[in-house]
């Protein structure tokens, strides 16, 4: 019963947040929207297909740098065009990377994705004349549906029009992913995850399905990269670093990958937890390490697993 109403309650809270919370907490929600979109794709790859990527920050960086080049270099500020270019760039990279990576499973798949992510990080860091090196490239304020909102300063722009745009994008991305996960394609992905030999015997093209899931997750990662780069106004190599991929895995475990909405909940919980712990102690990495160990040992299904358990107890 609790989980049945959770999406509606979450949507109501998200769209009502600007009238309830202050600008600081609204700006905290913006990266949660971006990470939530990325985690929808990662969960399709891991929770439904059984492939855990340790290098998915690669596609977040591709999305961020696409936004930087479009706004700062090409002078194109329409965010819809930026998303289109980011998706095309992500697919251009994801096809050859995916064709190689989906030939392997388990730790070998994860290490290969990590290797490609670190290769891209090295490229971004070293080729200063192309990528700006460690300084990165600025991301200018994009137009939303053709409107510049020039009368607003940066904070009111981010906490107003951009906030609602990203909230709507998260809802649309969630609805699309929900449709994919519940489709016959999603059922075949679960068959590939549970028993690839049997699935192949029944006529499912295992590698093709893994590749398509990888491409979809790459698209979601690129969209998230655009969403994450606009509030900071910068695309830098750190977006492709392995710590970024580690944070994504942490969010996945925190929310619970066994539930469709778990990863998105994990993104919101991680952002607010990160903010609160950093304000209390400088040893926040130690706290997060302990928390990760507790989750893996005692709450392997994450926050959504706890909610599901409490709902069954209440019933």
C-alpha positions in Angstrom: 0.0 0.0 0.0 2.8 2.4 0.9 4.7 1.7 -2.3 1.6 2.0 -4.4 1.1 5.7 -3.5 4.8 6.6 -3.3 5.2 7.9 -6.9 2.2 10.2 -6.6 3.4 11.5 -3.2 6.9 12.0 -4.5 5.6 13.9 -7.6 3.4 16.2 -5.4 6.4 16.9 -3.1 8.7 17.7 -5.9 6.5 20.1 -7.7 5.4 21.8 -4.4 8.9 22.1 -3.1 9.7 25.6 -4.4 6.7 27.0 -2.5 7.7 25.1 0.7 11.5 25.1 0.9 14.1 27.8 0.6 16.4 28.3 -2.4 19.3 26.4 -0.9 17.3 23.2 -0.6 15.8 23.7 -4.0 19.3 23.9 -5.5 20.1 20.7 -3.7 17.3 18.9 -5.5 18.7 19.8 -8.9 21.6 17.3 -8.9 19.2 14.8 -7.4 17.1 15.1 -10.6 20.2 14.5 -12.7 21.5 11.6 -10.8 17.9 10.2 -10.6 17.8 10.1 -14.4 21.2 8.5 -14.7 20.3 5.8 -12.1 17.2 4.9 -14.0 19.4 3.8 -16.9 22.0 2.2 -14.6 19.3 0.2 -12.9 18.0 -1.1 -16.3 21.5 -2.3 -16.9 22.1 -3.8 -13.5 18.8 -4.5 -11.8 17.1 -5.8 -15.0 20.0 -7.1 -17.1 22.5 -8.1 -14.5 25.5 -6.0 -15.7 27.1 -3.6 -13.2 29.0 -0.7 -14.8 31.9 0.8 -12.8 32.4 3.5 -15.5 29.0 5.0 -16.2 30.4 8.4 -15.3 31.8 8.3 -18.9 28.3 9.1 -20.3 27.6 11.8 -17.7 30.8 13.5 -18.8 29.8 13.2 -22.5 26.5 14.9 -21.7 28.2 17.7 -19.7 30.8 18.4 -22.4 28.1 18.3 -25.1 26.3 21.1 -23.2 29.6 23.0 -22.8 30.5 22.8 -26.5 27.0 23.7 -27.7 26.7 26.7 -25.4 30.2 28.1 -25.2 31.7 27.1 -28.6 28.8 26.7 -31.0 26.6 29.4 -29.4 23.5 27.1 -29.5 21.6 27.6 -26.3 18.3 25.7 -26.9 18.4 22.9 -24.3 16.3 20.6 -26.5 19.1 20.8 -29.2 21.7 20.2 -26.5 19.9 17.1 -25.3 19.7 15.8 -28.9 23.5 16.3 -29.4 24.3 14.8 -26.1 22.2 11.7 -26.9 23.9 11.4 -30.3 27.3 11.7 -28.8 26.6 9.2 -26.1 25.3 6.7 -28.7 28.3 7.3 -30.9 30.6 6.3 -28.0 28.4 3.7 -26.5 28.0 1.5 -29.6 31.7 0.5 -30.0 32.2 0.4 -26.2 29.1 -1.7 -25.7 29.9 -4.1 -28.5 33.1 -4.9 -26.7 31.9 -4.8 -23.1 28.7 -6.9 -23.5 30.9 -9.9 -24.6 31.8 -10.2 -20.9 29.8 -10.4 -17.7 30.2 -9.9 -13.9 33.5 -8.3 -12.8 35.0 -8.3 -16.3 32.2 -6.1 -17.6 32.6 -3.7 -14.7 36.4 -3.4 -15.1 36.1 -2.8 -18.9 33.6 0.0 -18.4 35.8 1.5 -15.7 38.8 1.3 -18.1 36.9 3.2 -20.8 35.7 5.8 -18.3 39.3 6.4 -17.1 40.6 6.6 -20.7 38.0 9.4 -21.4 39.0 11.1 -18.1 42.7 11.1 -19.2 41.7 12.5 -22.6 39.7 15.3 -20.9 42.5 16.1 -18.5 45.4 16.0 -20.9 44.1 17.6 -24.1 43.9 21.1 -22.8 43.5 22.8 -26.1 40.4 20.7 -26.9 38.8 20.1 -23.5 40.1 22.9 -21.3 42.1 20.4 -19.2 41.5 20.6 -15.4 39.7 23.9 -15.8 37.0 22.5 -18.0 34.6 24.4 -20.2 31.9 26.8 -19.2 28.3 25.8 -19.6 26.2 28.9 -20.4 22.6 29.3 -19.3 20.4 27.4 -21.8 17.0 28.5 -23.3 14.0 26.5 -22.0 11.5 26.0 -24.8 13.1 29.0 -26.5 12.7 31.3 -23.5 15.9 32.9 -22.0 14.3 34.2 -18.8 16.8 37.1 -18.9 15.0 39.0 -16.2 15.9 36.4 -13.6 19.3 36.1 -11.9 21.0 32.7 -11.7 19.4 31.5 -8.5 15.9 32.5 -9.4 16.4 30.9 -12.8 17.6 27.6 -11.3 15.0 27.5 -8.6 12.2 28.5 -10.9 11.9 27.6 -14.6 14.9 25.3 -14.7 13.8 23.4 -11.6 10.3 22.7 -13.1 11.9 21.8 -16.4 14.1 19.2 -14.8 11.3 17.9 -12.5 9.1 17.4 -15.6 12.0 15.7 -17.4 12.6 13.3 -14.5 8.9 12.4 -14.5 8.9 11.8 -18.3 12.1 9.8 -18.1 10.7 7.7 -15.3 7.5 7.0 -17.2 9.4 6.0 -20.3 11.7 3.7 -18.3 8.7 2.2 -16.5 7.2 1.3 -19.9 10.5 -0.2 -21.1 10.9 -2.3 -17.9 7.4 -3.6 -18.0 7.4 -4.4 -21.8 8.3 -7.7 -23.3 11.8 -6.3 -23.9 12.1 -5.8 -20.1 10.9 -9.3 -19.4 13.5 -10.7 -21.8 16.2 -8.6 -20.0 15.2 -10.3 -16.8 15.4 -13.7 -18.5 18.9 -12.8 -19.7 19.9 -11.7 -16.2 18.5 -14.9 -14.5 19.5 -17.5 -16.9 21.3 -16.4 -20.1 21.8 -19.9 -21.4 18.1 -20.8 -21.1 17.1 -17.4 -22.6 19.3 -18.0 -25.6 17.9 -21.5 -26.0 14.4 -20.0 -26.1 15.4 -17.6 -29.0 16.5 -14.5 -27.1 19.6 -12.8 -28.6 21.4 -12.3 -25.3 24.2 -10.0 -26.5 21.9 -7.9 -28.5 19.6 -7.3 -25.6 22.6 -6.5 -23.3 23.8 -4.0 -26.0 20.4 -2.3 -26.3 20.2 -2.0 -22.5 23.7 -0.5 -22.4 22.7 2.0 -25.1 19.6 3.0 -23.2 21.5 3.5 -20.0 24.1 5.6 -21.9 21.4 7.9 -23.3 20.0 8.4 -19.7 23.5 9.1 -18.5 24.1 11.7 -21.2 20.8 13.4 -20.4 21.8 13.4 -16.7 25.2 15.0 -17.6 23.4 17.9 -19.3 21.1 18.3 -16.2 24.1 18.3 -13.8 26.3 20.7 -15.8 23.8 23.6 -16.0 23.5 24.4 -12.3 27.3 24.3 -11.8 28.0 26.1 -15.1 31.0 23.9 -15.8 32.0 20.7 -17.5 35.2 19.4 -16.0 37.2 16.1 -16.1 36.0 15.1 -12.6 32.7 14.1 -14.1 34.3 11.1 -15.8 36.5 10.1 -12.8 35.9 6.8 -11.1 34.7 8.5 -7.9 31.7 9.7 -9.8 30.9 6.2 -10.9 31.4 5.1 -7.3 28.8 7.6 -6.1 26.3 6.3 -8.6 26.8 2.7 -7.3 26.4 4.0 -3.7 23.1 5.7 -4.6 22.0 2.5 -6.4 22.6 0.5 -3.2 21.2 3.1 -0.9 17.9 3.3 -2.6 17.7 -0.4 -3.5 18.1 -1.8 -7.0 15.4 -4.5 -6.5 12.7 -1.8 -6.7 12.0 0.3 -9.8 11.9 3.6 -7.8 14.7 2.6 -5.5 17.6 4.2 -7.4 15.9 7.6 -7.8 15.1 7.6 -4.1 18.7 6.7 -3.4 19.8 9.8 -5.4 17.7 12.2 -3.3 18.7 10.5 -0.1 22.4 10.6 -1.1 22.4 14.3 -2.0 20.7 15.4 1.3 22.8 13.0 3.4 26.0 14.2 1.8 25.1 17.8 2.5 24.2 17.1 6.2 27.2 14.9 7.0 29.6 17.3 5.3 28.2 20.1 7.5 28.8 18.1 10.6 32.2 16.5 10.1 35.2 16.7 7.8 35.5 12.9 8.0 32.3 12.4 5.9 34.0 9.9 3.6 34.6 7.6 6.7 30.9 8.0 7.6 29.8 7.1 4.1 32.1 4.1 4.1 30.6 2.8 7.3 27.1 3.5 5.9 27.9 1.5 2.8 29.1 -1.4 4.8 25.9 -1.3 6.9 23.7 -1.2 3.8 25.5 -4.2 2.1 25.4 -6.3 5.3 22.1 -5.4 7.0 19.9 -3.7 4.4 20.9 -5.2 1.0 17.6 -4.1 -0.6 18.1 -0.5 0.4 15.6 2.1 1.6 12.9 0.8 -0.7 13.4 -2.7 0.8 12.8 -1.2 4.2 9.6 0.6 3.1 8.4 -2.6 1.4 9.0 -4.6 4.6 7.3 -2.0 6.8 4.3 -2.0 4.4 4.0 -5.7 4.7 4.2 -5.6 8.5 1.5 -2.9 8.6 -0.7 -4.9 6.3 
